[in-house]
Every structure is written in C-alpha cells, then in structure tokens.
C-alpha cells in the first residue's frame, strides 16, 4: 500500500485490506483454467446474467482502486508545494496524459501493485514460514548466517544480502519459491504465430500454459524434487548458483513485472522472522505440506506454528529491538 499509494496500511482488519483480499480471493478462484465455459464457447457472453458475477466483482475492484487513486490525486491538488509521499500512483498521475492512460487504466495499474503484490507476496511469506517449521535444520543455517553477518544488536536490512551476500538466506527463499510456487499452474499465454518445436506445431492463437510446478520438479535439474533442499542453490564454496532457475514468476512477455519487489519483500520478511524468532511446529497440529487453497494464486491452508523469540526479554525484547527499525 505504501509503494502503490504512499499510505501506511492498517492491520489485517483494515477495511481496505479486507476489501482487497476479498477481491483477490475472487480473482484467484475465477481465473482457474476451465472454470468459465465462455472461454470455450464465446457465445455464452451474450446469455443474460451469465457473467453478472464477474461484472460485479470487476465493479467492486475498480471502485476500490479508483478510490485510492482519487485520494492521491486530491492530496497532490490540495497543496502542490507539499506533495504526498512518493508512490507509484503519484508517478502515474504525473505522467497519465503523456502515457495516454484513461482513469480506469491508471487506477488498475496502481491497483495491480497493491492487489496482486499483496496476495502473492503474502502467500510466499507464508510458505517460507511453513518451510522453516517443517525443516528446522535449513532454518537454523539461515539463523547462523544472520548472526554472523548482522549480529544481535540490530535487525537485518536489504543491504545485508545485496551483491550475493547471505547465500543461505537467498537459497532458502529460492527453494521455497521452487518447492511450493504460489502460481503452481502458471498463467495462460497465447501463441501469436505458428511455432514449430521439435516434432510439434503450436498453432497461432493456441493457449499455452507453462506448468511452473512441473518445471521446478524436473529431476534432471532438481534431484529429489519433492524434498526441501536450499543447498541445491549453492556452489561447493557456499556462494549462490546463477545457473539454476525454477521460474516461479513465469516467463516471456507476461513474466510478473513485480518479481523484483516480491523477491525483495519475501527475503526481507524471511530475514526478519528468522532473526527475531525460531519457528517451531505445534506437535498437536501436524502440518500438511500439500494443503493449499484451490485458486490460481494458492495460499497454504491455515497451519499452526510457534514463534519463539530469539532476543532477550521475549516478545517485549523483539518489540524493543524493532522500535527503530523503520529508521535504519
């Protein structure tokens, strides 16, 4: 929300957070391949009432994004000498005319950063928490690296792992992306011309879906693919490999444009969690590693873990350690 609109979000019960989550759940459910037969039989779009559910969802989503964009526009107009904090929305509004964007297009561009990023990044962070609970040895290696590089006197920041630093942390996140990709089935692409590939012809107009789950489970590239092994992303000298890819953000022209923001966010959140806590399983509630929501952007089904503070003073010690974090 801060990146998109320069606005500090509330907690999980913030009405805007609830609204965008509702829109994203609906979106994830409705873009599942094969759910809507209008994709196969376009004439169905003319059947009265058939698409009312989708139209209502679009109306709610557009209204939410236009409201936030309008708030930024009003802030800019109220006092040009004292503009709101920099944001993607203000960037777009300043260039809307030169870019030839309508109000709806501008609202959706800013809203995509707020909405799509919130949904997918939240899921990826949850997967990293799940992996830390299920594979404590891998999490311990990340904690040891954090203690060596960052220490206990301050919390980690992005600069700690830039330029290949903290390979254990980066390997842990890369493996969580591969092991349980958020968009496991990938999103549809369309062939813009006939494509000859080996003994196959992909005709122009054909829908092509790159199966991200299968790509990340090719045993020739990822031996023992079902296992969570961050070390597969490391060279013998402990540095990060650059020759291994699992494509969790898709590929081609429709690769996720927010992949760098998302990766940085998951790295930062994972580093902060592992620095501040040891995540442990709840023996009374075993975790099902394959329990995920049935949506295009899947989330782990709710699971139980314990967050044990690693700082002196327990929970209050964590709070004190993080008091000045925003100023670091």
N, C-alpha and C positions, 0 to 999 in steps of 0.2 A: 504494500500500500504506500509505503514511503517512496519507493522508487517510481511508482506509477503516478502518484498524486502529491507527493511531498507531505503526506499526512501520517501522523503516528497512529497505528492501529490500536484498537482497544484489545480487550482479552477475547477469549474464544466465544464469549456470549455477546460481543459487539454485534448490533443488528446488521451492520454492513458485512461483517464476516459471516454471519449466519446466512444472509441473503446470497452472497457469492458462493458459499458452499452448497446451498440448495440448487443454484443454477448449474454448478459444476457436476453435482451428482446426476442431475437430469441429463446434462450433456453427455457424460460418460456412459450412461445407460443407452441413450438414443443413437450414438454413433457406432454401436456394435454392428459389425457386418451382418447383413441378413435380417436385421430386426424389422426394418421397414420395407415392405414389398414394393413400394413405389420405386425403389432403386431398380427393380427388375421389370416392373410394369408401370412406366411413367404415366399412363392414362389415369392411374389412381389419384393423381394430384387434383383431378377435376371432380372427384367424388365429394359431395358436400360433407363437411365435418371430418373427413379422414385425417387431415393434417392440423386440426384445431389444437391438439395437444402441443405440437411443435410450435405453432404460431404463438400460442400463449406463453410458452417458455421463452421464445425469442423476444417477445414484447417485454417480459419482466427483466430479462438480462440486459436489453438495450436501455431500458429506463434506468437501471442501476448504474450502468456505465456513463450514460448521459448526465445523470445527477452529479457524479463525481467530477466529470469534465467541466460541467457548468460551475461547480464550486471553485475550481481552479481559475476558470475564466473570470468569475466575479472577483476573486482575490486580486488578479492582475489589474482589472479595471478600477478597483476601489482605490488603489494607491500605486500608480506606476513607479514612483520613486522608492517604494518599499515592496518589491515583488515577493510572492510566496517562495518557499524553498524550492530549489531546482528539482524538476521531476520530468518524467517522460511526457506527461500531459502538457506541461508548460512548453516543452520543446516542440511538441506537435502544434500547439496553438499558435506559437510564434511563426511557424512555417506552413500553416494549413493552406494558405492561399497559394504559395509558390509550389506546394506539393499537389495542389488540385484535389484536396480531400474534402468530402462532404462532412457535415457534422456527425452523421452516423458512423462514417468510416473512421473519423478521428476518435470518436468515443470507443469504438471497438478495438482500435489499435492500442490505445492506452489500457483499455479493459483487458486485453489479452495478456498484458504483462501482469496485471493484478490478479486476474482469474486463473488463467492456465498455469501460471507460475505457482500460485498458492496451492492448487490442487496437487500437481505432480511433485513439487518440491516437498510438500508435507508428507506425501507417501514415501518418497525416497528417504527422508529422515527417519520415518517410522521403520523402514526396512533395516536401516543401519542400527537402530536401537534393538530390533529383533535379533539381528546377527550378533550383536555384542553380548546379548543374553545367552544365545544358543552356543556361541563359540568364544568362551571367556579367554582362551589362550591367545586368540587373534587380537581380542580387545586389549589384553594385557601388554602385548607388544606395542600397541599404539600408545598406551599409557606410559610405558617405559620411555618411548621416544619423546613424548610430550614433556616428561620430567627432565630428560636430558637437554632438550632444546629450549624449552620455555621456562622450566622450573616451577616453583610453587609460589613465587612472590607476585606473579601477575597471570592473567588469563591469556590464552593464545589469540593471535591475530593473523590475518591472511598473509602478512609479510613473512611469517614464520615458515611457510611452505612454498613460497614463490620460487621460481627458478629451480624446481626439482627438489626443494627441501622437504624434509619429513616424509620420506618414501613409504614408511609403514602406514601412516595415516592415509596417504593417497592411494596406496594399494588396497587398503581396507574399503575405501569408498568405491573404487573402481570394481572391486569384486562384488560389492553389494549391488551395484548397477547391473552387473552381468548375472549374478545369482538370482535376483528377483527384480527383473526390469519392470518399471512402472507401466509402460505401454508394451506388454509382452507380445501382443499380436501384430504390432506395428500399425501404421495408418495407410489407407489406400493411396496409391499413385495411379496415374493413367498414362499409358504409352501414347506419345504424341506422333509416333510413326511406327511402321513395321520394324521390328527388331529381330534379327537373327542371332540366336545364342546356341552354340553347339548344334544339336540336331533339332532345335525348336524354333518356331516362329511365334513371336508375341505380336499379335496384330495391332495396328493403330486403334486406339480407343479402348483397348483392354485394360481392365483393372488389375493392378499388380500390388500385392501386399507382401512386403518384406517381413518375414517372421523373425522378429528380434529374439524371441525365446529360443528358437532353433539355432540361430546364428551364434548365440552365446553358449550353445551346448554341443558344438561340433567337437567330438572327441579328438579329432586330429589336431585341433588348435588348443582345446581346453581339456586335457586328460582328466578323467574322473569328474565330469562336468557338474554332477549333482552336488559335489562337496563344496563347501565354502572355504576357499584357499587363497587368501590375499597374497601369499608368497608367489603365486604364479605370475604376478605382475612385476616381480623384482628380478634383477640380474643376480649373478653369483656374488657380486661385490656389494649387493644391497641397494643399488640405485634402481630407479624406476625404469621399466622397459618402455620403449617407444614403438615397438613393432607389433604390439598386441592391441586389438580393437574388438569391442563387442557391440557397438552401435546402439546403445540404449536411447539415443536421441534421434534415431532414424538416419536418413542419408539422402543425397541428391538435393534437388531444388526445394524439397519440402522437409529438409532437416530442421529440427527445432531451433528457431532463432534465439531462444533464451538459454541455450545449453551452457554457455559460459557463466551466466548469472546463477543458473541452477546448480552447477557443479561447485561454484564458489560457496553458495549457500549451504549445501549439504556438507562440504568439507568443514566450513566454519562451525556449523551446529554440531557435527560429529566430534570435532576437536574440543569444543566447549563442554559437551556432555561427558566425554571420556576424561577430560582434565578435572572436572568437578565431581564426577560420580563413578562408581563402579556399578554397572548394570547387571543385576542377577535375576535368574529365573525364580519364579514362585513355584516351589515344589507342589503346592496344592492345585496349581492350574497349569498343566503342561501346555507348551506352545505347539500349535500345529503350523509347521513351516509352509504348508501349501494352502492355508486358509486365507483366501483373498476375496475381495468383493468381485462380483460379476459385472465389471464395467470396463470400458476401453482403457481408462486410466485406473488401474486397480490399486486398492489400498489393502494392507493387511487387516484381516478381521481382528477386532479388539482382542488384545492379549495382555496378560499380567506380568509385570516385572517389578523388581525393587530397585530404587535408585539410592545407593549408599554413598553419602558424602565422603569425599577424599580429603577434605580440608578440616583443620582443627575447628571445633565448635559446631560440628554437624551442619544442619540446614542453615542456621544463622551464620556460620562461618562461610558458607557458599554465598549467602546474600552479601556479606561484608566484602568478600573478595570480588564480587561483581558490581559493587556500588559505583565505581568509577569507570566501568568497562567502556561505556559509551564515549568517554573522553580519551581513550587510549589511541 
